[in-house]
C-alpha cells in the first residue's frame, strides 16, 4: 500500500493542508480552510488576537477534506508535519484548556515591555546570549500577561507557540522545540538551552516551558480523541514542527549561508542563513535557530519582517470592493512603472521591527484626483511593498548578509507580475520561483528522519522549480521611484 505524509501550515489568514507521497515527496493535494480569511481580533488599538480553538477546527476540517478528496485511507498516513505563524503566545491552564486568546505575531502591546527588558539586561548580554533584544516577541508577551493580567497568569501552567498548540491538540502532549523558543527570544545561544535566567529576571516560573523535542523526528503520536476529530488513525506520529519562516526557507531549500528566501503573504519576510553567532545590527532584524541547526553545525536564520505587506493589498481589495486579486493585478499592469508618481508606504499592521518597533501607519502620497485611479493605487501598493523589501535588503547587506539569488514560492504577492518584476529590478538579483507551499514543505519534512536532509533537498528542488525572473535591463524609473519613496519615508516617520 502506498503511504503519505500530511503537512499543515497555520497562517493568520488561513490553514493549508497538504498531502504528499512518502517515497518521492510528490504533491497529491492541497486544501485551504476556511474558505474566507480568518478573523484577527483587535480588542484595543495595536492588539491582535486569535482563538486557537478556531485553528484546531480548521485542522480537523482540512484533514477530513483532504482524506475525502483523495480517497486515501487514514492508515496510509505515515506522519504529520506542522508549520505555523511565529511569535504567538498560547497559554494553557492546569486542565489543559485555554486561559486566553492567543496574542499573535502582529500584536504590538508588548513593545514597551521588551524595551524595558533590553534596558535592564543591557545590550552586551542581549547581543552575546540572546542574539536579539527581547523585542515584541513571545517572551515579552508572556511578561505582559504577568504584569497586566495577573489572574490569567496565575491560571497558566504551560506556554506554547501556535504550532505547539496544534501538536498538543493532536497528541495531548504539551511540547515545544529549541527553534520555537529561539523565535520567542527565550533561547540562550551561548549555553544552548532555554534562557532560564531571563525568566528568572522576570519572575516567571521556568516550568511554564514544556518538554523540548527535536525539530525533525518522532515527537508524539495522535491521540484517540484527536483521531476521532480529524479522521486520522490513532498513533499517527508527529514528525516535524517549525515556525512558518524557517519552514518556508526549508521548503525553498534555503539551508546554507548565502541563500535567501522571500515571502510576501500577510507580512513580508526576508530570511537568510549564517553559521556565525556574530551580531552587528541588534535592533532591526532577528536571529533564530534554523531547522538544520546543531551545536556542532550552527545554522542561524536571519529574519527581517515587514508587517505591512500583503495585508495592505488585502485592505485595498476591500476598499475597492474588487472581485479578486487577479482583477487588481490586471489594473496595476495597465499603469506604467512608477505609478505615475503615486507612492505607498504600506506600514499599517502594527509596530515594525524594521523601524525599531515604531508603528508609522500606512500612507499614500502624490495622488492627483484628475489623473490617478484604481489602477494607480493597485500598482502603488505593490511597488510600495517591493520598495520595502529593497529597504530591508539594504539593512541586511549592511550587516554582512550577502546573497546572489532570491528564492520564493509562486504564491501570494509573487503571483503578481508587477510585484515580482519590480523586486527583481530593485534588488538587481534574479528571483527563482518554485511551485510549492509551506504546507507541502512541512509534509516533506517528515521524509527527513528516514531519507536525510540533503537527499530530500536534492529530490524536491528539481521538481518544484518554476521559472526565474531576471532583473530588467532598464529600471531607471523604478530606482528613481525608490529614491523618492525613501525620501518620503523620512518625512512619514518624522510626522
C-alpha positions in Angstrom: 0.0 0.0 0.0 1.3 3.5 -0.9 2.0 5.8 2.1 1.8 9.5 2.5 2.6 12.4 4.8 0.4 15.4 5.8 1.7 18.9 6.4 -0.1 21.8 8.0 0.8 25.4 7.5 -1.1 27.6 10.0 -1.1 31.3 9.0 -3.0 34.2 10.4 -5.4 34.2 7.4 -5.9 30.5 6.7 -4.6 27.0 7.3 -3.2 25.0 4.4 -3.2 21.2 4.5 -1.0 19.2 2.0 -0.7 15.5 1.3 2.5 14.2 -0.3 3.7 10.8 -1.4 6.0 9.5 1.3 8.6 8.0 -1.0 9.0 10.9 -3.5 7.5 14.0 -1.9 5.3 14.4 -4.9 2.3 16.6 -4.1 -1.1 14.8 -4.2 -3.4 17.5 -2.9 -3.5 20.8 -1.1 -6.6 22.3 0.6 -7.2 25.6 2.3 -9.5 26.3 5.3 -11.5 28.3 5.9 -12.8 29.5 2.5 -12.7 33.1 3.7 -9.8 34.6 5.6 -9.6 34.1 9.4 -10.6 36.9 11.6 -8.0 38.8 13.6 -9.5 40.3 16.8 -8.3 43.7 17.9 -9.9 44.4 21.4 -7.7 47.5 21.6 -5.7 49.6 19.1 -2.4 47.8 18.3 -3.6 44.4 19.6 -4.1 41.3 17.5 -5.5 38.0 18.8 -7.0 34.8 17.5 -8.9 32.0 19.1 -6.7 28.8 18.9 -9.9 26.7 19.0 -10.6 28.0 15.5 -7.2 26.8 14.4 -8.0 23.3 15.7 -11.4 23.3 14.0 -9.6 24.1 10.7 -7.1 21.4 11.2 -9.9 18.9 11.7 -11.8 20.3 8.7 -8.7 20.4 6.4 -7.6 16.8 7.4 -11.0 15.3 6.7 -11.4 17.3 3.5 -8.0 16.1 2.1 -8.6 12.5 3.1 -12.1 12.6 1.5 -10.9 14.4 -1.6 -8.1 11.9 -2.3 -9.7 8.8 -1.1 -6.6 8.0 1.0 -7.1 5.6 3.8 -6.2 7.0 7.2 -3.8 4.1 7.8 -1.8 5.2 4.8 -0.7 8.4 6.5 2.7 7.7 8.0 3.3 11.1 9.7 2.4 14.7 10.2 4.4 17.9 9.9 3.4 21.3 11.3 4.4 24.8 10.2 2.9 27.8 12.0 2.7 31.6 12.4 5.6 32.6 14.5 5.9 34.5 17.8 2.4 33.9 19.1 1.6 33.1 22.7 -0.8 30.4 23.8 -1.4 29.7 27.5 -2.9 26.6 29.0 -4.3 26.1 32.4 -4.0 23.1 34.7 -6.8 21.4 32.9 -5.2 21.8 29.6 -7.8 24.4 28.5 -7.0 27.8 27.0 -6.5 30.6 29.5 -7.0 33.4 27.0 -7.0 34.0 23.2 -3.6 33.8 21.5 -1.6 37.0 21.3 -0.3 36.7 17.7 2.7 37.9 15.7 1.4 41.3 14.6 0.3 42.4 18.1 2.1 45.5 19.4 1.2 45.5 23.1 4.5 44.2 24.4 6.8 46.7 22.6 7.5 48.7 25.7 7.8 45.5 27.8 10.6 44.3 25.5 12.2 47.7 25.5 12.3 47.8 29.3 13.8 44.3 29.4 16.5 45.3 27.0 17.5 48.3 29.2 17.5 46.1 32.3 19.5 43.3 30.7 22.0 45.5 28.8 23.0 45.4 25.2 26.0 43.2 25.8 24.0 40.4 27.4 21.3 40.6 24.7 23.9 40.5 22.0 26.0 37.7 23.4 23.4 35.3 24.8 20.1 36.0 23.0 21.4 37.4 19.7 18.4 39.6 19.9 16.7 42.2 22.1 13.6 40.7 23.8 11.6 42.9 21.5 7.9 42.3 20.8 8.1 38.5 20.9 6.7 35.6 22.8 8.8 36.1 25.9 7.8 39.7 26.2 4.2 38.9 25.6 4.3 36.4 28.4 5.8 39.1 30.7 3.0 41.4 29.6 0.3 38.9 30.7 2.1 38.5 34.0 2.0 42.3 34.6 -1.3 43.2 33.1 -3.5 40.1 33.5 -2.2 38.6 36.8 -5.3 36.3 37.3 -4.9 34.8 33.9 -1.1 34.4 34.5 -1.8 32.6 37.8 -4.1 30.2 36.0 -1.4 29.4 33.4 0.6 26.2 33.7 2.1 25.9 30.2 3.2 28.3 27.5 3.1 27.2 23.8 3.6 28.6 20.4 0.8 28.3 17.8 2.3 25.2 16.2 2.8 23.7 19.7 -0.9 24.1 20.3 -1.8 22.3 17.1 0.6 19.4 18.1 -0.9 19.5 21.6 -4.4 19.1 20.3 -3.3 16.2 18.0 -1.3 14.4 20.7 -2.4 15.6 24.1 1.3 16.3 24.9 2.4 19.9 25.5 5.8 20.2 23.8 8.0 22.8 22.0 11.3 23.0 20.2 14.6 24.8 20.6 13.9 26.6 17.4 10.5 27.7 18.7 11.9 29.0 21.9 14.5 31.0 20.0 11.8 32.7 17.9 10.2 33.8 21.2 13.7 35.1 22.3 13.7 32.6 25.1 16.8 30.7 24.0 20.4 31.2 25.3 22.7 30.7 22.2 25.8 30.7 24.4 24.6 27.9 26.7 22.5 26.1 24.1 19.5 25.8 26.4 16.4 27.9 27.3 17.1 31.3 28.7 16.1 30.4 32.2 18.0 33.4 33.6 15.7 35.7 31.6 12.6 34.0 33.0 14.1 34.3 36.5 14.8 38.0 35.8 11.1 38.5 35.1 10.0 36.2 38.0 8.3 33.8 35.6 8.4 30.1 36.6 10.6 28.0 34.4 8.2 25.1 34.4 5.9 27.1 32.1 8.2 25.8 29.3 7.1 22.4 28.2 9.1 19.4 27.1 11.6 20.2 24.3 11.5 17.9 21.3 13.7 17.8 18.2 12.6 19.7 15.1 12.8 16.5 13.0 11.9 13.1 14.3 9.2 11.4 16.5 7.7 14.0 18.8 4.4 12.3 19.8 1.5 10.4 18.3 -2.1 11.2 17.5 -4.4 10.5 20.5 -7.7 8.6 20.4 -9.8 11.8 20.7 -7.8 13.6 18.0 -8.2 10.6 15.7 -12.0 10.9 16.1 -11.9 14.6 15.4 -9.6 14.6 12.4 -10.2 11.2 10.7 -6.6 10.3 11.2 -5.5 6.9 12.6 -4.7 6.8 16.3 -0.9 6.6 16.8 0.0 8.5 13.6 3.3 10.2 14.5 4.0 13.9 14.5 7.5 14.1 12.9 8.2 17.8 12.4 7.3 21.3 13.5 8.8 24.7 12.8 7.8 28.4 12.5 6.5 29.4 9.1 9.6 31.4 8.0 12.2 28.7 8.9 9.8 26.2 7.3 9.4 28.4 4.2 13.2 28.6 3.9 13.5 24.8 4.3 10.7 24.4 1.7 12.7 26.6 -0.8 16.0 24.8 0.1 17.5 27.8 1.8 19.6 26.0 4.4 23.1 27.4 3.9 24.9 30.7 4.2 24.5 32.9 1.1 20.9 31.7 0.3 17.9 34.0 0.8 14.2 33.2 0.9 11.5 35.8 0.4 7.9 35.5 1.5 5.1 38.0 0.6 1.9 37.0 2.4 0.1 38.9 5.1 3.6 40.1 6.1 6.8 40.3 4.0 9.9 38.4 5.1 13.5 38.1 4.0 15.2 35.1 5.5 18.9 34.4 5.2 21.2 31.8 6.9 24.5 32.2 8.7 26.9 30.0 10.6 28.1 32.8 12.8 26.8 33.9 16.2 28.0 37.4 15.5 25.6 40.3 15.9 26.1 43.7 14.4 22.6 45.1 13.9 20.8 44.2 17.1 17.6 46.1 16.7 16.1 45.8 13.2 16.1 42.1 12.4 16.3 38.9 14.3 18.2 35.6 14.6 16.6 32.3 15.3 17.8 28.7 15.3 17.2 27.4 11.8 15.7 24.0 11.2 19.0 22.3 10.4 20.9 23.9 13.4 23.1 21.7 15.5 25.5 22.6 18.3 28.4 21.4 16.2 26.9 22.7 12.9 25.5 26.1 13.6 22.8 27.4 11.2 21.1 30.5 12.4 18.3 32.1 10.4 18.4 35.9 10.0 14.9 37.2 9.6 13.7 40.6 8.6 10.0 41.1 8.7 7.8 43.8 7.1 4.4 43.5 8.8 2.7 45.7 6.3 2.9 43.7 3.0 0.0 41.5 1.6 -2.3 42.9 4.3 -2.0 46.3 2.5 -3.1 44.7 -0.8 -5.9 42.9 1.1 -7.1 46.2 2.7 -7.1 47.9 -0.7 -9.1 45.0 -2.2 -11.8 45.5 0.5 -11.9 49.3 0.0 -12.2 48.9 -3.8 -14.8 46.0 -3.4 -12.6 44.2 -6.0 -13.8 40.8 -7.2 -10.4 39.2 -7.0 -6.7 39.9 -6.7 -6.4 39.0 -10.4 -8.6 42.0 -11.2 -6.4 44.2 -9.2 -3.2 42.8 -10.8 -4.7 43.5 -14.3 -5.5 47.1 -13.3 -1.9 47.5 -12.0 -0.4 46.2 -15.2 -2.1 48.9 -17.2 -0.2 51.6 -15.3 3.4 52.3 -16.1 6.3 51.6 -13.7 6.5 54.2 -11.0 2.7 54.5 -10.8 2.9 58.0 -12.4 4.1 59.5 -9.1 1.8 57.7 -6.6 3.7 56.3 -3.6 2.5 54.0 -0.9 4.1 53.3 2.5 2.4 50.0 3.5 3.1 50.1 7.2 -0.3 49.8 8.8 -0.1 46.4 10.5 1.4 47.2 14.0 4.8 48.0 15.2 7.6 47.4 12.6 10.8 45.8 13.8 12.3 47.4 10.6 11.8 50.8 12.3 12.9 49.7 15.8 9.4 48.8 16.8 7.8 52.1 15.8 4.3 52.0 14.4 4.4 54.5 11.5 1.0 53.6 10.0 0.3 53.4 6.2 0.1 56.4 3.9 -0.3 57.4 0.2 1.3 60.5 -1.4 1.4 62.0 -4.9 -2.2 61.4 -5.7 -3.7 63.7 -8.4 -7.5 63.4 -8.4 -7.6 64.4 -12.1 -5.1 61.8 -13.3 -5.0 58.8 -10.9 -7.5 56.0 -10.5 -7.8 52.5 -9.1 -5.0 51.0 -11.2 -2.6 53.6 -9.8 -3.5 52.6 -6.3 -3.1 48.9 -7.0 0.4 49.4 -8.6 1.5 51.9 -6.0 0.7 49.4 -3.2 2.6 46.6 -5.0 5.5 48.8 -5.7 5.5 50.2 -2.1 5.8 46.7 -0.8 8.6 45.9 -3.2 10.3 49.2 -2.1 10.0 48.0 1.5 11.8 44.7 0.6 14.6 46.7 -1.1 14.9 48.8 2.0 15.2 45.7 4.1 17.8 44.2 1.8 20.0 47.3 2.3 19.8 46.8 6.1 20.7 43.1 5.8 23.6 43.7 3.4 25.0 46.4 5.6 25.1 43.8 8.4 27.2 41.5 6.1 24.4 39.3 4.7 25.2 38.6 1.1 23.2 36.7 -1.5 23.1 36.1 -5.2 19.7 34.7 -5.7 16.3 35.2 -4.1 14.0 32.1 -3.8 10.3 32.4 -3.4 7.2 30.3 -3.7 4.8 31.1 -6.5 2.0 32.2 -4.2 0.6 35.4 -2.6 2.2 38.6 -4.0 4.8 36.7 -6.0 1.9 35.7 -8.3 1.6 39.4 -9.2 3.9 40.2 -12.1 4.2 43.8 -11.1 5.5 42.9 -7.6 7.9 40.2 -8.8 9.4 42.2 -11.7 9.7 45.3 -9.5 11.5 43.4 -6.8 13.9 41.9 -9.3 14.6 45.3 -10.8 15.2 46.9 -7.4 17.3 44.1 -6.0 19.3 43.6 -9.1 19.1 39.8 -8.3 17.3 37.0 -10.2 14.2 35.6 -8.4 13.8 31.9 -8.6 10.2 30.9 -8.2 9.1 27.5 -7.0 5.6 25.9 -7.3 5.5 24.9 -3.7 3.8 26.0 -0.4 4.8 25.8 3.3 2.3 23.0 3.9 4.0 20.9 1.3 7.4 21.7 2.9 6.0 20.6 6.3 4.8 17.3 4.8 8.1 16.7 3.1 10.0 17.4 6.3 8.5 14.1 7.5 10.8 12.4 5.0 14.0 13.7 6.6 14.3 11.2 9.5 14.4 8.3 7.1 15.8 9.8 3.9 18.2 12.6 5.2 18.1 16.3 4.8 20.4 16.6 1.7 18.5 13.8 -0.2 15.2 15.5 0.4 16.7 18.8 -0.7 18.0 17.4 -4.0 14.9 15.5 -4.8 12.4 18.2 -4.3 14.3 21.2 -5.7 14.3 19.8 -9.2 10.6 19.0 -9.1 9.4 22.4 -7.7 11.4 24.8 -9.9 9.0 27.0 -12.0 11.0 29.9 -13.5 13.4 32.7 -12.9 12.6 36.4 -13.1 15.6 38.3 -14.2 16.2 42.0 -13.4 15.2 44.1 -16.5 18.0 45.8 -18.4 16.2 49.2 -17.9 14.9 50.0 -14.4 15.7 53.8 -14.1 12.1 54.7 -13.4 11.8 52.3 -10.5 15.1 53.2 -9.0 14.2 56.9 -9.1 10.8 56.0 -7.6 12.6 54.1 -4.8 14.7 57.1 -4.0 11.6 59.3 -3.9 9.9 56.7 -1.7 12.9 56.7 0.7 12.8 60.5 0.9 9.1 60.4 1.6 9.6 57.7 4.2 11.8 60.0 6.3 9.0 62.6 6.3 6.5 59.8 7.1 8.5 58.5 10.0 9.0 62.0 11.4 5.4 63.0 11.5 
